[in-house]
Structure formats: structure tokens, C-alpha cells
């Protein structure tokens, strides 16, 4: 059974930083495309960043240069380092794993950025 457990969310002032973690079990993160998505109130869930099996990364334009996705294969964990946070980054952040057509989601962690 696949389980993705996010942690690290919280409240931060604009300009601050937060680091999110996604601990995986039941899968090997290096065998999956791992992503971070977010959903703000009243908006659709959107891709923030992802890292594929080859270690290649891509980011939403809105977070380029501020967020960094990474993984630790030994810990089977994926991270999202968020710097220079803005109020518009406020959302529930979800970890996602994709292996061909098999998709798994975490339960989400709230990130709130105050102005």
C-alpha cells in the first residue's frame, strides 16, 4: 500500500522560507515521477514542481527561482524548499507520485503566507 506523508507546512511571513517533506512508503521515490501540487481556496489544484526518475526537474513559472524540489533516495523522501514566499503561495500542498498510470497522493499540508 502506497503512503505519502507530507510535513513541514505552517504559517510564515511574506519573504520567509519553509521546507516541506514527503516521506514515501510502499514505493521507491527514485522509480517514480514525484511532484508537489497545491490548491488554494476556490482554485484548481496546480503543479508546483516535479522531479522525474532521471533527476530532471521542472517548475511552475510562478515559483521558478524561489522553490527547489529534491529527493533523498536513502530516506525515500522528497522535499520542497520554498524561499521568498508570497501571500499568493498560500495553499494546501500535496505530494504526488506517478508510476506510468498509477498515481498516488498525500493528505496535504497547509502553507499560509501572511502579508
C-alpha positions as a printed NumPy array, in Angstrom:
array([[  0.   ,   0.   ,   0.   ],
       [  1.349,   3.384,  -1.028],
       [  1.529,   6.102,   1.581],
       [  2.795,   9.646,   1.101],
       [  3.063,  11.717,   4.259],
       [  3.689,  15.442,   3.947],
       [  5.074,  17.577,   6.741],
       [  6.586,  20.997,   7.258],
       [  3.696,  23.282,   6.475],
       [  2.782,  26.225,   8.645],
       [  2.427,  29.959,   8.894],
       [  5.181,  32.252,   7.66 ],
       [  5.504,  35.925,   6.854],
       [  5.969,  37.097,   3.298],
       [  9.603,  36.851,   2.296],
       [ 10.206,  33.918,   4.599],
       [ 11.046,  30.291,   3.909],
       [  9.534,  26.878,   4.571],
       [ 10.633,  23.374,   3.762],
       [  8.168,  20.601,   3.027],
       [  8.907,  16.887,   3.219],
       [  7.111,  13.935,   1.665],
       [  8.019,  10.608,   3.2  ],
       [  7.021,   7.689,   0.987],
       [  6.306,   4.095,   1.8  ],
       [  5.132,   1.323,  -0.478],
       [  7.004,   2.871,  -3.412],
       [ 10.551,   3.871,  -4.266],
       [ 10.66 ,   7.6  ,  -4.987],
       [ 13.512,   7.251,  -7.462],
       [ 11.346,   4.911,  -9.567],
       [  8.527,   7.461,  -9.732],
       [  7.964,  10.932, -11.04 ],
       [  7.439,  12.826,  -7.804],
       [  5.649,  16.122,  -7.694],
       [  4.35 ,  18.834,  -5.445],
       [  0.965,  20.334,  -6.232],
       [ -1.019,  22.996,  -4.448],
       [ -4.623,  24.039,  -4.191],
       [ -5.755,  27.417,  -2.955],
       [ -9.354,  28.04 ,  -1.844],
       [-11.662,  28.293,  -4.823],
       [ -8.939,  27.34 ,  -7.281],
       [ -7.942,  24.205,  -9.131],
       [ -5.063,  22.081,  -7.998],
       [ -1.919,  23.065,  -9.869],
       [  1.535,  21.633, -10.389],
       [  4.255,  23.407,  -8.435],
       [  7.315,  21.275,  -9.149],
       [  8.281,  17.734, -10.097],
       [ 11.317,  15.561, -10.401],
       [ 11.483,  12.563, -12.704],
       [ 13.349,   9.304, -12.382],
       [ 16.384,  10.814, -14.084],
       [ 16.516,  13.652, -11.6  ],
       [ 15.299,  16.254, -14.052],
       [ 13.13 ,  18.954, -12.537],
       [ 10.57 ,  21.411, -13.758],
       [  8.66 ,  24.188, -12.058],
       [  5.613,  26.328, -12.457],
       [  6.572,  29.761, -13.767],
       [  5.19 ,  31.343, -10.604],
       [  7.754,  29.596,  -8.382],
       [ 10.835,  29.425, -10.6  ],
       [ 13.884,  30.761,  -8.83 ],
       [ 12.166,  30.573,  -5.431],
       [ 11.296,  26.887,  -4.924],
       [ 13.519,  23.835,  -5.208],
       [ 12.414,  20.223,  -5.39 ],
       [ 14.817,  17.475,  -4.396],
       [ 14.811,  13.876,  -3.224],
       [ 16.843,  11.74 ,  -0.874],
       [ 16.825,   8.191,  -2.198],
       [ 18.275,   6.777,   1.016],
       [ 15.425,   8.289,   3.038],
       [ 12.858,   7.667,   0.291],
       [ 11.741,  11.256,   0.772],
       [ 11.054,  14.206,  -1.499],
       [ 11.46 ,  17.805,  -0.416],
       [ 10.248,  21.207,  -1.478],
       [ 12.289,  24.154,  -0.282],
       [ 10.297,  27.356,  -0.579],
       [ 12.047,  30.716,  -0.334],
       [ 10.87 ,  34.291,  -0.791],
       [  7.338,  33.211,  -0.052],
       [  4.439,  35.383,  -1.154],
       [  0.85 ,  35.576,   0.095],
       [ -0.264,  34.036,  -3.197],
       [  1.69 ,  30.885,  -2.3  ],
       [ -0.912,  30.211,   0.389],
       [ -2.483,  26.827,  -0.323],
       [ -2.668,  23.213,   0.693],
       [  0.396,  21.497,  -0.73 ],
       [  0.129,  17.874,  -1.855],
       [  2.782,  15.321,  -2.626],
       [  2.193,  13.202,  -5.725],
       [  3.79 ,  10.037,  -7.072],
       [  3.288,   8.798, -10.602],
       [  4.43 ,   5.445, -11.978],
       [  3.11 ,   5.082, -15.514],
       [ -0.66 ,   5.308, -14.956],
       [ -0.555,   4.702, -11.211],
       [ -0.972,   7.94 ,  -9.306],
       [ -0.847,   8.418,  -5.539],
       [ -1.5  ,  11.482,  -3.377],
       [ -0.638,  12.539,   0.114],
       [ -3.127,  14.069,   2.503],
       [ -1.769,  17.595,   2.088],
       [ -0.169,  20.167,   4.336],
       [ -1.304,  23.759,   4.779],
       [  1.041,  26.617,   3.931],
       [ -0.1  ,  30.1  ,   4.883],
       [  1.902,  33.19 ,   3.982],
       [  0.905,  36.39 ,   5.731],
       [  1.486,  39.809,   4.217]])
